[in-house]
Amino acid sequence: MNIAVCDDCREDALHLKDMISGHNVELYFSGEQLLAAIGNNAERYQLYLLDIFLEEMSGLKLAGRIRDHDADAVICFVSTSDAFYREAYDLYAVQYLLKPVKQEALLQLLERVESRQAKNKEAFLRFKWRGKVGTIPYSNILFVSSREHKLFIYCRDGAVQECIGKMEKIAGQICGDVFLRVHQSFVVNMYCVDSLDGMEISMGDHRIPVSRRYYAEVKKRYHEILFEEMN
């Protein structure tokens, strides 16, 4: 993970870097220096550790500028005071660490960020079509069907993405608590199912067959989700 530490106190910045192992850490001693690095797209960071009391530009203002450049930036403020706690979270800071920063608190932060990154990576289905690679959020997928040696990804927004691939590979990648194989030619987002009527699933205007091979598992998961929603 690439981490940017911005603190005009060199000693504090070096202290943070010394506590972080197994990651690439770059030090910046002013907000302008950090913004210059990311402004020309030369650097990209998964985590920003920002001192709030920077002299030329406050950490809060710097965070806003970083957000303008990278809306998904993961920001943590480091400060000798918790006076700006509320303002920090208004900027969607993932955490607020008080100086002197303790090793345990920093390790917890790194674990949270790594876990978040892992979930984000798993939240998109990658596809190939006509020489290009794209992604679709799992949350936007209704179901995937196969026919004539092609896959079709049906989305909640009405889009249908055609792509190349094998149903076996897609099923192995996404099936679990949310997606289930319901037929040789269909993988379905079970949380988008309107009803299970006999051997057929209804999803809006779509009617999807359920084969005998998968029916017991599909019925079980469908009723589990109904129970979840009632509670």
C-alpha positions as CSV (number, residue, x, y, z in Angstrom):
1,M,0.0,0.0,0.0
2,N,1.3,3.5,-0.9
3,I,1.0,5.9,2.1
4,A,1.5,9.7,2.2
5,V,2.5,11.3,5.5
6,C,2.2,15.1,5.5
7,D,3.5,16.8,8.7
8,D,5.6,19.9,8.9
9,C,7.3,18.5,12.1
10,R,10.0,16.3,10.6
11,E,10.4,14.4,13.9
12,D,6.7,13.4,14.0
13,A,6.7,12.5,10.3
14,L,9.8,10.2,10.7
15,H,8.2,8.7,13.8
16,L,5.1,7.6,11.8
17,K,7.2,6.2,9.0
18,D,9.3,4.2,11.5
19,M,6.2,2.6,12.9
20,I,4.9,1.5,9.5
21,S,6.5,-1.6,8.0
22,G,5.6,-3.6,4.8
23,H,4.3,-0.5,3.0
24,N,5.7,2.3,0.8
25,V,5.7,5.5,2.8
26,E,6.5,8.9,1.3
27,L,7.0,12.0,3.6
28,Y,5.8,15.5,2.8
29,F,6.5,18.5,5.0
30,S,3.9,20.9,3.5
31,G,0.5,20.6,1.9
32,E,1.7,22.3,-1.2
33,Q,4.5,19.7,-1.6
34,L,1.9,16.9,-1.4
35,L,-0.6,18.5,-3.7
36,A,2.2,19.1,-6.3
37,A,3.1,15.4,-6.2
38,I,-0.5,14.2,-6.7
39,G,-1.6,17.0,-9.0
40,N,0.4,15.9,-12.0
41,N,-0.6,12.2,-11.4
42,A,2.9,11.3,-10.6
43,E,1.9,9.8,-7.3
44,R,-1.2,7.8,-6.2
45,Y,-1.8,6.9,-2.5
46,Q,-4.2,4.6,-0.9
47,L,-3.9,6.3,2.5
48,Y,-3.1,9.9,3.6
49,L,-1.9,10.6,7.1
50,L,-2.3,14.4,7.6
51,D,-1.3,16.6,10.5
52,I,-4.1,19.1,11.2
53,F,-1.8,21.9,12.3
54,L,0.2,22.5,9.2
55,E,1.6,26.1,9.0
56,E,0.9,27.2,5.4
57,M,-2.2,25.2,4.8
58,S,-4.3,23.4,7.5
59,G,-4.7,19.7,7.3
60,L,-8.5,20.2,6.9
61,K,-8.0,22.4,3.9
62,L,-5.5,20.1,2.5
63,A,-7.9,17.2,2.9
64,G,-10.5,19.1,0.9
65,R,-8.0,19.7,-1.9
66,I,-7.1,16.0,-1.9
67,R,-10.8,15.1,-2.1
68,D,-11.1,17.3,-5.2
69,H,-8.4,15.4,-6.8
70,D,-9.2,11.9,-5.5
71,A,-12.8,11.5,-4.3
72,D,-12.1,8.0,-3.0
73,A,-9.0,9.1,-0.9
74,V,-8.7,7.4,2.5
75,I,-7.7,10.2,4.9
76,C,-6.6,10.0,8.5
77,F,-5.9,13.1,10.6
78,V,-3.1,13.2,13.1
79,S,-3.2,15.9,15.8
80,T,-2.1,16.9,19.3
81,S,-5.8,17.9,19.9
82,D,-9.2,16.4,19.3
83,A,-10.7,19.9,18.8
84,F,-11.3,19.3,15.1
85,Y,-12.8,15.8,15.5
86,R,-16.2,16.8,14.0
87,E,-14.7,18.7,11.1
88,A,-12.5,15.7,10.3
89,Y,-15.4,13.4,10.0
90,D,-17.3,15.9,7.9
91,L,-14.5,15.3,5.4
92,Y,-15.1,11.5,5.7
93,A,-11.9,10.9,7.5
94,V,-11.5,7.2,8.2
95,Q,-9.8,7.8,11.6
96,Y,-8.4,10.5,13.9
97,L,-5.2,9.8,15.7
98,L,-3.8,11.8,18.6
99,K,-0.1,12.5,19.0
100,P,2.0,10.8,20.2
101,V,0.6,8.1,17.9
102,K,0.5,4.7,19.5
103,Q,1.7,1.7,17.5
104,E,-1.5,-0.3,18.3
105,A,-3.8,2.5,17.0
106,L,-1.7,2.8,13.8
107,L,-1.8,-0.9,13.1
108,Q,-5.6,-1.0,13.6
109,L,-5.9,1.8,11.1
110,L,-3.7,0.0,8.5
111,E,-5.8,-3.2,9.0
112,R,-9.0,-1.3,8.4
113,V,-7.7,0.3,5.2
114,E,-6.4,-3.0,3.9
115,S,-9.7,-4.7,4.7
116,R,-11.6,-1.9,2.9
117,Q,-9.4,-2.2,-0.1
118,A,-9.9,-6.0,-0.3
119,K,-13.7,-5.5,-0.2
120,N,-13.6,-2.9,-2.9
121,K,-11.6,-5.2,-5.1
122,E,-14.1,-8.0,-4.6
123,A,-17.0,-5.6,-5.3
124,F,-16.5,-5.4,-9.1
125,L,-16.9,-8.0,-11.8
126,R,-14.3,-7.6,-14.5
127,F,-15.3,-8.4,-18.1
128,K,-13.7,-8.4,-21.6
129,W,-15.4,-7.3,-24.7
130,R,-14.0,-6.3,-28.1
131,G,-10.5,-6.0,-26.8
132,K,-11.4,-3.8,-23.9
133,V,-11.6,-4.6,-20.1
134,G,-14.3,-3.1,-17.9
135,T,-15.9,-3.5,-14.5
136,I,-19.4,-3.6,-13.1
137,P,-20.2,-3.3,-9.4
138,Y,-21.7,-6.5,-8.0
139,S,-24.4,-4.4,-6.4
140,N,-25.6,-3.4,-9.9
141,I,-25.9,-6.9,-11.2
142,L,-29.3,-8.6,-11.4
143,F,-28.2,-11.8,-13.1
144,V,-25.8,-13.2,-15.7
145,S,-26.9,-15.5,-18.5
146,S,-25.1,-17.4,-21.2
147,R,-26.1,-18.3,-24.7
148,E,-24.4,-18.9,-28.0
149,H,-20.9,-19.0,-26.3
150,K,-21.4,-15.5,-24.9
151,L,-22.2,-14.0,-21.5
152,F,-24.8,-11.3,-20.9
153,I,-24.7,-9.3,-17.6
154,Y,-28.1,-7.8,-16.8
155,C,-27.9,-4.7,-14.6
156,R,-30.3,-2.9,-12.3
157,D,-30.0,0.3,-14.3
158,G,-31.4,-1.6,-17.4
159,A,-28.0,-2.0,-19.1
160,V,-27.0,-5.3,-20.6
161,Q,-23.3,-5.9,-21.0
162,E,-22.2,-8.5,-23.5
163,C,-18.9,-10.2,-22.9
164,I,-16.8,-13.2,-23.6
165,G,-16.2,-15.9,-21.0
166,K,-17.5,-19.1,-19.5
167,M,-20.4,-19.4,-17.1
168,E,-18.4,-21.9,-15.0
169,K,-15.7,-19.3,-14.4
170,I,-18.2,-16.5,-13.6
171,A,-20.1,-18.8,-11.2
172,G,-16.9,-19.8,-9.4
173,Q,-15.9,-16.1,-9.1
174,I,-19.1,-14.6,-7.7
175,C,-21.3,-17.3,-6.3
176,G,-21.8,-17.3,-2.5
177,D,-24.3,-15.7,-0.2
178,V,-25.5,-13.1,-2.7
179,F,-25.2,-14.8,-6.1
180,L,-26.3,-18.4,-6.8
181,R,-26.2,-20.6,-9.8
182,V,-29.9,-21.4,-10.5
183,H,-29.5,-23.0,-13.9
184,Q,-26.8,-24.2,-16.3
185,S,-27.2,-20.8,-18.1
186,F,-28.0,-18.4,-15.2
187,V,-26.4,-16.9,-12.1
188,V,-28.7,-14.7,-10.1
189,N,-28.4,-12.0,-7.4
190,M,-30.7,-13.6,-4.8
191,Y,-31.3,-10.2,-3.1
192,C,-33.0,-9.0,-6.3
193,V,-35.4,-11.8,-6.6
194,D,-39.1,-10.7,-6.5
195,S,-40.5,-14.2,-6.2
196,L,-39.8,-17.9,-6.5
197,D,-42.8,-19.6,-8.1
198,G,-42.3,-23.2,-8.7
199,M,-39.3,-23.7,-10.9
200,E,-39.2,-20.1,-12.0
201,I,-37.7,-16.9,-10.5
202,S,-39.2,-13.5,-11.2
203,M,-37.1,-10.4,-11.3
204,G,-39.1,-7.4,-12.6
205,D,-39.9,-8.3,-16.2
206,H,-37.5,-11.1,-16.2
207,R,-38.5,-14.8,-15.8
208,I,-35.6,-17.1,-15.1
209,P,-35.8,-20.9,-15.0
210,V,-34.5,-22.9,-12.0
211,S,-33.3,-26.4,-12.8
212,R,-33.9,-29.3,-10.6
213,R,-30.2,-29.6,-9.9
214,Y,-30.1,-26.3,-8.1
215,Y,-33.7,-25.9,-6.9
216,A,-33.2,-27.1,-3.3
217,E,-30.3,-24.7,-2.7
218,V,-32.1,-21.8,-4.4
219,K,-35.3,-22.4,-2.4
220,K,-33.4,-22.5,0.9
221,R,-31.5,-19.3,0.2
222,Y,-34.6,-17.5,-1.0
223,H,-36.4,-18.2,2.3
224,E,-33.3,-17.3,4.3
225,I,-33.3,-13.8,2.6
226,L,-37.1,-13.4,3.2
227,F,-36.4,-14.1,6.9
228,E,-33.6,-11.6,7.0
229,E,-35.8,-8.9,5.5
230,M,-38.6,-9.6,8.0
231,N,-36.2,-9.1,10.8
